[in-house]
Amino acid sequence: MPFTHSISLTWGAGGDLIGTAVSKTGGIEQNFSLGLGTVTHQLIDLEWAAAKLLAIFIVVDADCTLKLNSSGSPTDTIALKPGAPFCWVRDSGVAYPFVGTAGAVTAGYVTTAAATGIEIRTLLDL
């Protein structure tokens, strides 16, 4: 069963608005809605091959850090800020953001000093 994820972006200044939307369709979703307290290296079951990731979208309510593949020696570390979504879409012209993963993400680990909600949406090709 195919899934379609759509991401919309809008820029505005004064009366000027510019908006665009992109949609991707894939066969697998990895979606998480988590309410976390203060945690250190909370495991999240993320898993994909670089060639299979079509889109990822992450938003948080409080500052937190996402480490990929290891809590101690991560292949990639992403600082997440509230109100600033982390977003990547294949074919956007932006390089694959998880460069240290050697092609595969096998797990995610979240650390936060304050309670936070975290929303993660991933879309994968079959």
N, C-alpha and C positions, 0 to 999 in steps of 0.2 A: 504494500500500500504506500503510495508516494505521499510525502509531506512537503508542504511549501512554507518557507519562512520568508517574511518580508521585513525589510528594515527601511525606515524613512528618516531622512535628515532634512532639517530646515535651518537656513541661516537668515537672520534678520538684523536690520539696522534702520532705525527710523521707520519709514514706510516701505522700505525695500524688503522683500521676502524672496528667497530662492529656495526651492525645495526639490527633492528627488526621492525616489524610492527604488529599491532593488529587491528582486525576489529570486530565490533559489529553490529548486525542487530536488529532493533526495529521498533515499529509501529508509534512512535510520535517523532517529532523533535521540539526543542525550540531553534531557531537560531536568533542571534541578531548581526547586524553590526551597531555600533553607533559611531557617531562623537560628542563628548561632549566638551563644553568649560569648564571653571571653574564651578564646580557644587558641591552642598552639598546635600547629600541624594537624588540623582536623582533616582526615582522609575524605576525599570526594572521588567517586568512581568514574573518573574521566578516562576515556580510552579511544584513540583513533590513530590511523596511519596518516601521514601528511598528505598523501595523494588522495585520501578519502574525505578530508575536511572541506566542506563547501562554505560554511559560515559559522561564526561564533559571536555571541552577544552576551556580555556580562554587565550587570549593574549591582551596586552595593549601597547600603544605607550608612555605612561607616568605613573609615579607612581600614583596609586589610591588604594582606599580601597573599598571592597565589603562587605556590612553587609547583613546578611540574616534574614528575617522575621520581622525586626524592625530597624528603623533608630536610635532609642534612646537606646534600650536595646536589641541588636541583640543576636540571639542564636549562631551565628558564625560570626567572622570577619576575612577576608582574605586580607592581604596586597599583592597587585599585582604590579609587577615590569616589566618595559619594557624589552623585550628580554628574559624573563623567563616565559614561559607558565605555567599556572596552569592546571594540567591534572590528571584525575582519570578515571580508567576503572574497571568495576565490574569483578571479578574473577582474578584480577591482583596480589592478595596476599597482597595488601595494603588496610587497613581498610577504610570503608566509611568515607570520610573526614568531613562531616557535623554533628558532634556528638552532638551539642547542639540543633539540630532541633526537637528532640523527634520524628524523623521519617518523618517529612514533611518540605519542603521548600515552603513558601507561597508568598514570594516577595524578591527582591534584591534591595539594595540601594547603589549607587556608589557616592563616594566623591573623587574629584581630585582638586588639586591646579593649574593645567595647562591643557590646551586643550589636549585631548587624543582621540584616536580611540580605541574602545574596541570591540573585537570579542568574542562572546560567542556561543558555540555549545554544545547542550545537546541532548542526545538520550535516549528515554524512552521506556520501555516495555509497551505493552498495558495492 
